[in-house]
Amino acid sequence: MPLAFGGNKVRNLEFWLGQALERDCDLLVIAGAAASNQVRLTAAAAARLGLECLVLYAGPDSSLTHSNRLLTEMMGARIQSLGNVDEADREKLARQVVADQAAVGRRPYLVGDPVVGALGYVRAAQELHEQAGAAGLDLRHIILPGSMGITEAGMILGAAMLDLPWAFHLISVEYEAADLEVRIKTILASLCRLTEFSPMHDMLGRVRIHMDQLGAGYGRPTKASMQASYLFAQLEALVLEQTYVAKTFSGLLSCVARGDIPGDEAACIVHTGGTPAIFGPGVAGSPESVSPTG
């Protein structure tokens, strides 16, 4: 968490940047929206390692003042705009920029390979298992945001490798259930090839995707997510941003209320960071207006 406010992408970056250094790259290239935590943390990691970072921002100009973008600029990243393009075009343009940089003698590394990044959460599953054992906890449930699939696939594979009895609850914050499942399956298949791991059981057999927290869509707070953010702030002093974490914690509350997570079974919710977004647009409100008990 200390790296530029931290977040789950720090674990991914350990492997992305490890590969970049192994290849003797001298330029990190990262594409994303101005609100991207991955972009912010890549710029921060580049600063710590003394590498140049080229950020390719895609999206509307209205996001130019987002707190994550301001931090990215502060870290010294060079910024280039790709325009208001979709995710598929953003990837194509990023690969072209990498090719152009290589053509002029640079040694660029495109940050974001989902399979390499997921290795960080294979290791995280091992760490969590060891920590639970040391604390005498028999973990049974893991709650995660459901998004790009990298964190999710890594944790699921790690649990399968250790033959752990974990049930995964993925709280979708971005995609429909079918799309999210395809993303995770694709990454898992590549991870198994990379690690030469042959699962004994269907790794998605213990995975449940919950759609009740998505609301109006990605990055759009809901009444439930706002209530969750105030509840956990007041009870545990936890800061929950609205794109990923508040909806995930709200999903935890729903899972417990429905009995999906029994009260006598140990559970762990993964806080994925994103703290700077709490200072961005769309988080206005008062404790009174969204009181969990009101």
N, C-alpha and C positions, 0 to 999 in steps of 0.2 A: 503493500500500500504506500510506502513512502515515495515512490517514483511518480512525481507530478500528480498527486492525489490518487494514484493507483487505479486498480480495476482488474477484471479477469484477464484482459489481454496481456498483462505482464507475464503470465505463465506461457501464453502462446509465443510472446516475443523472445523468451529464453531460447526457444528452439528455432524460430525464424532467424534471429540475429546470430545464433550459433552457426546456422547453415551459411549465412552471409559472410561471417568471419572465416569460416572454413574454406569458402570459395574466394577469399581475398577480395571481396567487393569493397568499393570505395564510395558507393552512393546507394542509399536506401530510397526506394520509390514506394509511395503509399497513396492510394486513392480512396476517397470517401467523402461524405458530407461534412459540412462545417461543424456539425454537432457530434462527429465521430469520436468516440473514446479511443478507438484503435489508432486513429491518426494522431491524436494528442500524445498517446503513450509511445508511439513510434518516434515522434519528434523528440520526446524526452529521452528515450533510450539512445537515440543517435547522439544527442548532446552528451550523455554520460560516456559514450564510447568514442567520442571524437570523430564521428562519421557525418558526412553531409547527408541531409535529408531533403528530398524533393516531394512536396505534397501536392497532389492533384485533387482539387476540390470540385465536386459536382453538386449542383443543386441551385435553388433560387437565391437571388441576391439578398433576400430578406434574412438569411442566416449569417450574413457577414460579421455580425457583432456577437455571435454566440460565444459563450465563455470558453468552450473548448477550442474554438478557433483563435481566440485571443491568447490562450496559453500556448498553442502551437506556434504562433508567431513569436511569442516570448522566448521559446526554446531555440529560435534561430533557424527554423525550417524555411527553405525556399518554396514559395507558393505559386502555383499555376492553376488557372481556372479551366475546367473542361466544359463549362456551360451547364445548362439545366437538362442533363441527360439521364436516362434510366440506368439501372444496375448493369444490364448486359452491355450497353454502349460504353459505360464507364470502364468496364474491364477491357474491352477492345482498345479503347483509347490509351489506357494505362500500359498495355503491352506494346503499343506502338511507340509510346514515349520511351520505354525501356530499350526498344530496338534502336531508336534514334540516338539515345545516349551511348549505347554500345558502339554505334557506327562512328562516333567522334572520339572513341578511345576511353570512355569511362567503363567501369566495371559495376554496373547497376544490379541491384537485387530488388525484385518486386515482392514486397511484404504482403502476406495474406493467404498463402497456400493452406487450405483448410486441413489437410492431412498432417502436414508438418506441425501446424499450430495445435492440433488436437492432442499431440503427444504431451503437451503441458498438462492436460487434464487427465491423461492416463496416469501420470505421476501423481496428480492431485488426489485421485481415488485411493492410491496406495497410502499417501500421507494421511488422508482422512480416516482410513481404516486403522492405521497405526495410532492415531490420536484417540479414536474412539476406544480402542483396546486399552490404551493407557488410562483412560478415564473410566473404564469399566462399563462402557455403553454397548449395548447390542443394537447397533443401528439397523433400522428396517426401512426407512423412507428417506429419500433425497428429493428436495424440491429445488428446481432450477427454472430460470426463464427459458422459454422456448423461442429461439430466434434463428441465427444463421446455422446452427447445428454443430459448430466446432467444439464448444465447451461441452455440450450434451453428449456428442459421440465419444469424446475422450473419456468422460466419466463413466459412460456405459461400458466401453471397452475395458477400462481399468477394473471395474467391478466384475466383469465376466472373466478376466484373466485371473482374478483372485477368488473366483467362485463365491462371491458374496451374495447374500440374500436380499439385496437392496431392491426396493420398488422405487422407480423414478416417476416423479410427477412433474411434467413439463408444462409450465404456465405460458401459453402462447401470447406473445406481445407483438407479433409481426405477421405471421403467415397462418393460412388455414391449415388444419390438421394434416390433410393429405400432402400438402406441399412440404411441411416441416418433416413429416415422416420420410419423404423421398430424400430430402437433404441429409438427414441423419443416416439413412441406409446407405447412401452413396459414400459418405465419409467413412462409415464403419467398414464397408467392403474394401476400400483402399487401405485403411488402417490394418486390416487383417492381412492383406498382401504385403504391406511394408514390414510388419512385425512377424510375419509367418505364424500367426495365431489362428488356430482352428477352433471356433467355439463349439462347445458340446450341446448348447441349447440355443434357441432363438433369442438373440440379445434384446430384441424389442418386445419379448414376451412379458417383461416386467415393467414396460414403459407405458404410461398413460398420458395422453396429451389433453390438457384442459383448455377449453376455448371461452370460458365464462368471464375472463378478465380483459379480453381484447378491446371491448368497447367499440369506439368509432375508428380504431385502427392504430397503427404504429405511431408512437410519440404523442398520442392523444390521451391526456389524463381522464380518468373516470372518477365518479364520486367515491367508488370503493377504494380506488388507489390513493386518492387524497386522504380519505379517512384512515387508511392503513399507515400512511406516512406520519400523520399526527399521533396515532395510537402508539406506534413503535418509538417515536421521538419522545413521547411523554412517559412511556414505561421503561424504555431501555436506552434512551439517548442515541438511537440509531438514526442516521440520515439516509433517507430513501429517495432517490430521484424517480421521476415519473415515467420515463420511457421503459425501463426494464424492472428495476428493483421494487418499486412500490406496488406494481401490478403482481409481481411474484409473491410478495409478502401478503397481499390481499388474497391471492390464490391459496396460500397456506391457510389463512383463516377459513376460507370456503371449504377446503379439503377437510379440515378438522370438524367444521360444523356439519358437513354431510356424512362424516364417519369414514371418509376415504383414508384418513390417517387416524386410527384408534388412539384414544388417550393414553393407553398403557404401552404403546410402542414408540421407541426412540426415533426421532426424526432430525434431519439436518437440512437447513435451508442455506443455499450458497448465495452470499451477498456479492454481486458482480461489480460493485463500484459505481463509476459514473458520477461521482459526487459533484463535479463542477456544474452539471446540468441543473442542479437545484437552484442555481442563480440565473438560469436562463428564462426565456419566455414561457408562458403557460403554467407557471407554478404559483400564480397569485391566489390568495385566499386567506381565510382566517381560521383559527381553530374552532371558533363558534360556528362558522358556516358549514364546516364539514365534520363536526364533532362525532366521533364514533358512538357516543352514548346518547346523541341528540335525536 
